[in-house]
């Protein structure tokens, strides 16, 4: 059996930022671009680049989420990935990444996860520059806007932009150079190249890429989403030949019908109704829960209740709502969705639902991880099988959102 050589190259992926300016209600790296997070897309670029040890620096408490993204992107490189907790500042986070490097690493690339769409060839250019003898290398683009120096709210002068560039990441360094600069650091710098240059080291510039922009504001997030949409494979007619990137909510509809005639007592809306006639079915016949399952699966494009809970699944024989709804919630999460809310209406002569409506809503919501569920009940004025009291029908509408 051969043993793969330990890579000389490492990539530190800095993903510990709070994302205050993005204002998305979560640490920036875990905000969705499409149906995948910023970190997910950043790691796809990292793992498409040259072989390397990868150190992901995550916010405290989100290490498990980072590991989930690693598992989804690393493939056969997963054994070369370490997740560590970041610090209060970017420099503290990079220092935490440096401390996790393997002894054989000689070249270090430091990459901001917020530059999620950086192409793999940028990583290659930076690493090659350091391998060729540079102490440090940064990818950069020329500054195309007119630059003004301002004082007291007024333009003081125009700045010659001919020798200005906008630095990007990954930034590459000889390990000893970066480690020495961090050990001696006495001030915070906006990037690692600035810290190294302050120590007197020469930093060379390689070509950057327009796609390596930093996602900082909501407008940047919209730009990233548009780029992913534009990159989706197209047929000649313009229709996507793969599921399109999803950045908007989706709605699904579900319905279910069960007749009375099962054994034991009634189970409906996840509640036990002692003394009421049971509904027949492979499970407990809970038409309300089953309609919700169909609505959620429909919204997420994951088939229907028969696909996942059919009669060929003996483990769901006699199962109650919590089993169905809990598994459905897990299926949506695996596909990159979270539940927004669910609304369901039940049509039946019995049971008398009003007294337990709030209890039913709480039970169903709990089974869906806290997603709000509203339930209403009505009769059909004696019409049809529900009006005759032969059974129960339910209709549900669900909203799902990118996770």
C-alpha positions in Angstrom: 0.0 0.0 0.0 1.4 3.4 -1.0 1.1 6.4 1.3 0.2 9.8 -0.3 2.9 12.4 0.3 2.2 15.1 2.8 1.6 18.4 0.8 4.1 21.3 1.1 1.2 23.7 0.5 -1.5 24.7 3.0 -4.6 26.9 2.5 -6.1 28.7 5.5 -9.7 29.6 4.8 -10.8 32.5 7.1 -14.5 32.0 7.7 -14.9 33.5 11.2 -16.3 36.9 10.4 -19.6 38.1 11.8 -20.9 39.6 8.6 -22.3 42.7 10.2 -22.5 44.7 7.0 -24.1 41.8 5.1 -26.9 41.9 7.8 -28.1 38.4 6.9 -28.7 37.3 10.5 -25.9 34.7 10.5 -22.1 34.6 10.4 -21.2 35.6 6.8 -19.6 32.3 5.8 -22.9 30.5 6.5 -25.2 32.8 4.5 -26.6 31.2 1.4 -25.6 32.4 -2.1 -28.0 30.0 -3.8 -29.0 26.8 -2.1 -25.4 26.6 -0.7 -23.5 28.8 1.7 -20.7 31.2 1.0 -18.3 28.8 2.7 -19.5 25.9 0.6 -18.7 27.8 -2.6 -15.3 29.0 -1.3 -14.3 25.4 -0.4 -15.3 24.2 -3.9 -12.7 26.6 -5.3 -10.1 25.5 -2.7 -10.6 21.8 -3.4 -10.4 22.3 -7.1 -7.0 24.0 -6.6 -3.6 22.3 -6.1 -3.4 19.6 -3.4 -3.0 21.2 0.0 -3.7 20.9 3.7 -6.8 23.0 4.3 -7.5 24.7 7.6 -11.0 26.2 8.0 -11.2 28.9 10.7 -14.8 29.0 11.9 -16.7 31.2 14.4 -17.0 29.7 17.9 -20.0 27.4 18.0 -20.1 26.9 14.3 -17.4 24.2 13.9 -20.0 21.5 13.2 -21.5 23.6 10.4 -18.0 24.1 8.9 -17.4 20.3 9.1 -20.7 19.7 7.3 -19.5 22.0 4.4 -16.2 20.2 4.3 -17.9 16.8 4.1 -20.0 18.2 1.1 -17.1 19.5 -0.8 -13.8 17.8 0.1 -14.3 14.4 -1.5 -11.1 12.3 -1.1 -9.3 15.3 0.5 -11.3 15.2 3.7 -8.5 13.7 5.6 -6.4 16.8 4.9 -8.8 19.2 6.5 -8.8 20.7 10.0 -11.4 23.0 11.4 -10.3 25.4 14.2 -12.1 28.3 16.1 -11.2 31.8 15.1 -10.5 34.9 17.2 -12.0 38.3 17.7 -10.0 39.8 14.8 -9.0 38.6 11.4 -5.4 38.4 12.5 -6.3 36.4 15.5 -8.2 34.0 13.2 -5.3 33.6 10.8 -3.0 33.0 13.8 -5.3 30.2 14.9 -5.0 28.7 11.4 -1.2 29.0 11.4 -1.1 27.1 14.7 -2.8 24.1 13.1 -0.4 23.7 10.1 1.4 20.4 9.7 5.2 20.4 10.1 5.9 19.7 6.4 4.0 22.7 5.1 6.4 25.3 3.5 4.0 27.5 1.5 0.8 29.0 3.0 -2.1 30.6 1.2 -4.5 32.7 3.3 -7.9 33.0 1.7 -11.1 34.9 2.8 -14.1 32.7 2.5 -16.0 35.8 1.6 -14.3 35.7 -1.8 -16.3 32.6 -2.5 -16.2 32.5 -6.3 -12.4 32.8 -6.6 -11.4 30.5 -9.5 -8.9 27.7 -8.8 -6.3 29.1 -11.2 -5.9 32.1 -8.9 -4.7 29.8 -6.2 -2.3 28.2 -8.7 -0.8 31.5 -9.8 -0.2 32.6 -6.2 1.4 29.3 -5.1 3.6 29.2 -8.2 4.9 32.7 -7.5 6.0 31.7 -4.0 7.5 28.4 -5.3 9.5 30.5 -7.8 11.2 32.3 -4.9 8.9 35.1 -3.8 8.6 35.6 -0.1 5.0 36.7 -0.6 2.5 37.1 -3.5 -0.9 38.6 -3.8 -3.5 38.5 -6.6 -4.7 41.9 -7.6 -6.7 43.9 -10.2 -5.9 47.4 -11.6 -7.9 50.2 -10.0 -10.3 51.4 -12.7 -12.2 54.1 -10.8 -10.9 57.6 -10.4 -9.5 57.9 -6.9 -9.8 61.1 -4.8 -8.1 62.0 -1.5 -10.6 63.7 0.7 -10.1 66.0 3.7 -12.9 67.4 5.9 -15.5 66.2 3.5 -13.9 67.9 0.5 -11.8 66.6 -2.4 -8.2 67.5 -1.6 -6.6 66.0 -4.8 -6.9 63.3 -7.4 -4.7 60.3 -6.9 -2.7 58.8 -9.8 -4.2 55.3 -10.2 -1.6 54.1 -12.7 0.4 52.4 -9.9 -2.6 51.3 -7.8 -4.1 47.8 -7.6 -6.9 46.3 -5.5 -5.6 43.3 -3.6 -7.5 40.0 -3.4 -7.0 36.6 -1.8 -5.6 34.0 -1.6 -2.4 35.7 -0.5 0.6 33.4 -0.5 3.7 33.3 1.7 6.7 31.3 2.6 5.6 29.8 5.9 8.6 31.1 7.8 8.0 34.6 6.5 4.3 34.7 7.6 5.0 33.0 10.9 7.7 35.5 11.8 5.5 38.5 10.8 2.7 37.2 13.0 5.0 36.5 15.9 6.3 40.1 15.8 3.0 41.8 15.0 2.2 44.9 17.1 -0.7 46.3 15.1 -3.7 45.1 13.1 -3.5 45.1 9.3 -6.3 44.8 6.8 -4.5 41.9 5.1 -1.6 39.6 5.6 0.5 41.1 2.8 0.4 44.4 4.7 1.7 42.7 7.8 4.5 41.0 5.9 5.4 44.1 4.0 5.7 46.0 7.3 8.5 43.6 8.2 10.4 44.7 5.1 9.6 41.7 2.9 8.9 42.1 -0.8 5.4 41.2 -2.0 5.0 40.4 -5.7 1.7 40.8 -7.6 0.0 38.2 -9.8 -3.1 38.5 -11.9 -6.3 38.5 -9.9 -9.8 37.8 -11.2 -13.1 39.8 -11.3 -14.9 36.8 -9.8 -12.7 37.0 -6.7 -14.6 40.0 -5.3 -15.4 40.1 -1.6 -19.0 39.5 -0.5 -19.5 42.3 2.0 -22.9 43.9 1.4 -26.3 42.7 0.2 -25.4 44.1 -3.2 -22.3 41.9 -3.4 -24.5 38.9 -2.5 -26.9 39.7 -5.4 -23.9 39.9 -7.7 -22.6 36.5 -6.6 -26.1 35.0 -7.1 -26.3 36.5 -10.6 -22.9 35.1 -11.5 -23.9 31.6 -10.4 -27.1 31.8 -12.4 -25.2 32.9 -15.5 -22.9 29.9 -15.0 -25.7 27.4 -14.9 -25.6 24.9 -17.9 -28.0 26.0 -20.6 -29.7 24.1 -23.5 -30.0 25.8 -26.9 -33.4 27.1 -25.9 -32.0 28.7 -22.8 -33.6 26.4 -20.3 -31.4 25.0 -17.6 -30.4 21.3 -18.0 -29.7 21.1 -14.3 -31.7 22.3 -11.3 -31.2 26.1 -11.3 -29.5 27.9 -8.5 -32.2 28.8 -6.0 -32.1 32.1 -4.2 -35.8 32.7 -3.7 -38.5 31.0 -1.5 -40.6 28.2 -3.0 -44.2 27.1 -2.2 -45.6 23.6 -2.3 -49.2 22.2 -2.0 -50.2 18.9 -0.4 -53.4 17.0 0.4 -54.4 13.7 2.0 -57.5 11.7 2.6 -58.2 8.9 5.0 -61.4 7.0 5.8 -62.4 5.9 9.3 -62.0 2.3 10.0 -58.5 1.8 11.5 -57.8 0.0 14.7 -57.4 1.7 18.1 -58.0 5.4 18.7 -57.7 8.4 16.4 -54.4 10.2 15.7 -54.7 13.5 14.0 -52.4 16.6 13.8 -49.9 14.6 15.9 -52.4 14.3 18.7 -54.0 11.3 20.3 -57.9 11.5 20.4 -59.1 8.9 22.9 -62.5 7.6 22.2 -62.6 8.8 18.6 -62.7 6.4 15.7 -59.3 5.8 14.1 -58.4 6.5 10.5 -57.2 3.6 8.3 -53.8 3.7 6.6 -50.3 2.2 6.4 -49.3 4.4 9.3 -51.7 6.1 11.7 -53.8 7.7 9.0 -53.0 11.2 10.2 -54.2 13.1 7.1 -53.1 16.5 8.5 -49.5 15.4 9.0 -49.4 13.6 5.7 -50.7 16.7 3.8 -47.9 18.8 5.5 -45.3 16.2 4.4 -46.5 16.4 0.8 -46.6 20.2 0.8 -43.0 20.4 2.1 -41.6 17.8 -0.3 -43.4 19.5 -3.2 -42.0 22.9 -2.4 -38.4 21.5 -2.2 -38.8 19.4 -5.3 -38.2 16.1 -3.4 -41.1 14.0 -4.7 -44.0 13.0 -2.6 -44.9 11.1 0.6 -45.1 7.8 -1.3 -41.5 8.3 -2.5 -40.1 8.4 1.1 -42.8 6.8 3.3 -44.6 4.4 1.1 -45.9 0.9 1.9 -42.5 -0.5 0.9 -41.1 1.2 4.1 -42.2 -1.1 6.9 -40.5 1.1 9.5 -43.3 3.6 9.0 -46.1 1.2 9.6 -48.2 2.7 12.5 -45.8 5.7 12.8 -47.1 9.0 14.1 -46.7 12.5 12.9 -43.4 13.2 14.7 -41.7 10.4 12.7 -43.0 11.7 9.4 -42.4 15.4 10.0 -39.0 14.9 11.6 -37.7 12.9 8.7 -39.2 15.4 6.2 -37.4 18.2 7.9 -34.2 16.3 7.7 -34.7 15.6 4.0 -35.2 19.3 3.3 -32.1 20.2 5.3 -30.0 17.7 3.4 -31.2 19.3 0.2 -30.3 22.9 1.4 -33.8 24.0 2.5 -35.3 25.3 5.7 -39.0 25.5 6.5 -40.6 29.0 6.5 -44.1 28.2 7.6 -47.0 25.8 6.9 -50.8 26.4 6.7 -53.2 23.5 6.8 -57.0 23.1 6.7 -58.8 20.0 7.8 -62.3 19.0 6.6 -64.2 16.6 8.8 -67.4 16.2 10.9 -65.3 14.7 13.7 -63.3 15.2 15.8 -64.4 18.6 17.1 -61.2 20.4 16.5 -61.6 23.9 17.9 -60.7 23.0 21.5 -57.4 21.5 20.6 -56.3 23.7 17.7 -53.6 25.6 19.6 -52.3 22.3 21.0 -52.2 20.8 17.5 -50.3 23.8 16.1 -47.7 23.6 18.9 -47.2 19.8 18.4 -46.8 20.1 14.6 -44.5 23.1 14.9 -42.3 21.3 17.4 -42.0 18.3 15.1 -40.8 20.7 12.3 -38.1 22.2 14.5 -40.1 25.2 15.5 -41.3 26.3 12.1 -44.7 28.0 12.5 -47.8 25.9 11.6 -51.3 27.2 11.5 -54.3 24.9 11.4 -57.9 25.6 10.6 -60.9 23.3 10.5 -64.2 23.3 8.7 -67.0 21.0 7.7 -68.6 20.6 4.2 -72.2 21.2 5.3 -73.1 17.5 4.9 -71.7 17.2 1.4 -69.3 14.5 0.2 -67.6 11.7 2.2 -66.4 14.1 4.8 -69.8 15.6 5.2 -71.3 12.1 5.7 -68.6 11.4 8.3 -66.9 8.7 6.3 -63.4 10.2 6.8 -61.0 13.2 7.0 -59.4 15.3 4.3 -56.6 17.9 4.7 -55.0 20.5 2.5 -51.6 22.1 3.2 -49.5 24.9 1.8 -45.8 25.2 2.7 -43.1 27.8 2.2 -39.5 26.8 2.2 -36.4 28.9 2.0 -32.7 28.4 1.1 -30.9 27.2 4.2 
